[in-house]
Amino acid sequence: MSTTEKRNNNKDNEMVQSAFQDKLTQLRANNCEEMPTPELAILTRTITRLRRDKMHTHCLQVGETVPDFEFIDANNVNRKLYEVLESGPVILNFFRGFWCPYCETEIEAYENIQAELTRLGCAYFAISPQQPQTASEQSESYKVIFDRDNKIARDFGIVYELEQLERNLFESWGLMLDKVNGSDGRELPVPATFIVCKDRTIGFEYVDVDFRARCCPEQLIEELKSFCDYR
């Protein structure tokens, strides 16, 4: 890649990062302004509880081997993570669901860097407990893996149980997790991003119990470049 191409690439990445951060900042501002204080307090209490329990230290860490898992690809074929890793590193992006504006913003931002990830020889998969609504939606969203009952997320150590107050809050918003996820709706994954190397170990992990905090696309790319062979 020429110096000019690298410079243009950096500018594009900076623009993606800036737009992403601006959207997250706006979402947080809207939450503070529009959400009633009692509702905001419930969400804040959950974040405090997970931090107190040091959940981020219980998940899989850099250097540890990730468990293999099966998923269905765009051609409706069962595949395994280890098979994909034979071709290069893989980014696994765990998110709560498309009902979450922070998750939706994150997924959109990662879509904007797909060309760069492909150039670096890296596959990307978003993983969520939200079940696809239709077969066509599953086909169109082949990069989104349906994690039934949070089985994959549980193996990564990033699942937590919702307290009754939080479940009641979601239901008051019309969000019935049992119907959205096809489960009892008592658990959610903490949003997390992992880069898995070809040797099946974690090369980078970003886990934050605050659902409003997400890994920047630019940071992901820089981390990927730092330890993966690429052209």
C-alpha positions in Angstrom: 0.0 0.0 0.0 1.3 3.4 -1.0 1.9 6.3 1.5 -1.1 8.2 -0.1 -3.3 5.1 0.3 -2.3 4.7 3.9 -3.0 8.4 4.6 -6.4 8.2 3.0 -7.1 5.0 4.9 -6.2 6.7 8.2 -8.5 9.7 7.4 -11.4 7.3 6.6 -10.8 5.5 9.9 -10.7 8.7 11.8 -14.0 9.8 10.3 -15.6 6.5 11.2 -14.3 6.8 14.8 -15.5 10.4 15.1 -18.9 9.7 13.8 -19.2 6.6 16.1 -18.2 8.6 19.2 -20.5 11.4 18.3 -23.5 9.0 18.1 -22.7 7.4 21.4 -22.3 10.8 23.1 -25.7 11.9 21.6 -27.4 8.7 22.8 -26.1 9.2 26.3 -27.2 12.8 26.3 -30.7 11.8 25.2 -30.9 9.1 27.9 -30.0 11.6 30.6 -32.5 14.2 29.2 -35.4 12.0 28.3 -35.3 9.0 30.7 -37.0 9.5 34.1 -34.6 9.5 37.0 -36.0 6.3 38.6 -35.6 4.4 35.4 -32.0 5.7 34.9 -31.3 4.7 38.5 -32.3 1.1 37.8 -29.9 0.8 34.8 -27.1 2.5 36.8 -27.6 0.1 39.7 -27.1 -2.9 37.3 -23.8 -1.4 36.0 -22.7 -0.8 39.6 -23.6 -4.4 40.6 -21.6 -5.9 37.7 -18.6 -3.7 38.4 -18.7 -4.7 42.1 -18.8 -8.4 41.1 -15.8 -7.7 38.8 -17.6 -9.4 35.9 -15.0 -8.1 33.4 -12.3 -10.2 35.1 -14.3 -13.4 34.9 -14.6 -13.4 31.2 -12.1 -15.1 28.8 -8.9 -13.1 28.8 -6.2 -12.3 26.3 -4.1 -15.4 25.6 -6.8 -17.9 26.6 -8.2 -20.4 24.1 -11.7 -19.8 22.9 -14.2 -22.6 22.8 -15.4 -23.8 19.4 -19.0 -23.3 18.4 -21.3 -24.0 15.5 -23.3 -21.4 13.5 -25.4 -21.2 10.3 -23.8 -19.3 7.4 -25.5 -17.4 4.5 -26.0 -20.6 2.6 -27.8 -22.2 5.5 -24.8 -24.5 6.1 -23.6 -25.4 9.6 -20.0 -24.1 10.2 -17.7 -24.0 13.1 -15.5 -21.2 14.5 -12.3 -23.2 14.3 -13.0 -23.8 10.6 -13.2 -20.1 9.9 -10.0 -19.5 11.9 -8.0 -21.6 9.5 -8.3 -18.7 7.0 -7.4 -15.9 9.4 -8.4 -14.1 12.6 -12.0 -13.6 13.5 -13.7 -10.7 15.3 -16.6 -11.8 17.6 -18.9 -8.9 18.6 -21.4 -9.8 21.3 -24.4 -7.4 21.5 -27.7 -7.4 23.4 -30.1 -7.0 20.4 -31.2 -4.6 17.7 -33.7 -3.2 20.2 -30.8 -1.5 21.9 -29.8 1.8 20.3 -26.2 1.5 21.4 -25.9 -2.0 19.9 -27.5 -0.8 16.7 -25.0 2.1 16.5 -22.1 -0.2 17.1 -23.2 -2.7 14.4 -23.6 0.1 11.9 -20.1 1.4 12.7 -18.6 -2.0 12.3 -20.3 -2.4 8.9 -18.5 0.7 7.8 -15.1 -1.0 8.4 -15.9 -4.3 6.7 -13.8 -3.5 3.6 -10.8 -2.8 5.8 -11.3 -6.0 7.9 -11.5 -8.0 4.6 -8.3 -6.4 3.4 -6.6 -7.5 6.7 -7.9 -11.0 6.1 -10.2 -10.9 9.1 -13.7 -12.3 9.4 -16.4 -10.6 11.4 -19.4 -12.0 13.2 -21.9 -10.2 15.5 -23.5 -12.5 18.1 -26.8 -11.8 19.8 -29.5 -13.7 21.8 -32.2 -12.0 19.7 -33.7 -14.5 17.4 -34.2 -13.6 13.7 -37.8 -12.8 12.9 -37.9 -14.5 9.5 -35.9 -16.8 7.4 -35.2 -14.0 4.9 -33.9 -11.8 7.7 -31.5 -14.6 8.8 -30.3 -14.9 5.2 -29.7 -11.1 4.9 -28.0 -10.9 8.3 -25.7 -13.9 7.8 -23.0 -12.2 9.8 -25.3 -12.1 12.8 -25.2 -15.3 14.7 -28.2 -16.2 16.8 -27.0 -17.3 20.2 -29.9 -19.3 21.6 -30.1 -19.0 25.4 -26.7 -17.2 25.4 -24.9 -20.4 25.0 -21.9 -18.9 23.2 -21.8 -15.8 25.4 -21.9 -18.0 28.5 -18.8 -19.9 27.3 -17.0 -16.5 27.0 -18.1 -15.6 30.6 -20.1 -12.5 29.7 -23.7 -13.4 30.6 -25.5 -11.9 33.6 -28.9 -12.4 35.1 -31.3 -9.4 35.1 -32.8 -8.4 38.4 -36.6 -8.2 38.6 -36.5 -4.3 38.6 -34.6 -4.3 35.3 -37.0 -6.9 33.8 -40.0 -4.9 34.9 -38.4 -1.7 33.4 -37.9 -3.4 30.0 -41.5 -4.7 30.0 -42.8 -1.2 30.8 -41.1 -0.1 27.6 -42.9 -2.9 25.7 -39.7 -5.0 25.4 -40.5 -8.6 26.2 -37.2 -10.4 26.2 -38.8 -13.8 26.4 -40.5 -13.2 23.1 -37.6 -11.3 21.5 -35.0 -13.9 22.4 -37.3 -17.0 22.5 -36.1 -17.7 26.1 -37.2 -16.9 29.6 -35.7 -13.4 29.2 -33.8 -13.5 32.5 -30.3 -13.1 31.0 -28.3 -10.8 28.7 -24.7 -10.7 27.5 -22.5 -7.8 28.4 -21.6 -6.1 25.1 -18.1 -7.3 24.3 -15.7 -7.5 21.4 -12.9 -10.2 20.9 -10.3 -10.7 18.3 -9.5 -14.4 18.0 -6.2 -15.3 16.4 -5.6 -18.2 14.1 -4.1 -20.2 17.0 -7.6 -20.0 18.6 -6.4 -17.7 21.4 -7.8 -14.3 22.2 -5.5 -11.5 21.0 -7.6 -8.6 22.1 -10.7 -8.3 24.3 -13.0 -5.3 25.1 -15.5 -5.9 27.8 -17.3 -3.1 29.7 -20.2 -3.7 32.0 -21.6 -0.3 31.1 -23.9 -1.1 28.1 -23.2 2.5 26.8 -19.5 1.9 26.3 -18.4 0.2 23.1 -15.1 -0.6 21.3 -14.3 2.0 18.7 -13.9 0.7 15.1 -10.5 2.4 14.8 -9.2 0.8 18.0 -10.3 -2.6 16.7 -8.4 -2.1 13.4 -5.2 -0.9 15.1 -5.3 -3.8 17.5 -5.8 -6.2 14.6 -2.8 -4.7 12.8 -0.6 -4.9 15.8 -0.5 -8.7 16.1 -1.9 -10.2 12.9 -0.1 -10.7 9.6 -1.7 -8.6 6.8 -0.9 -7.2 3.4 
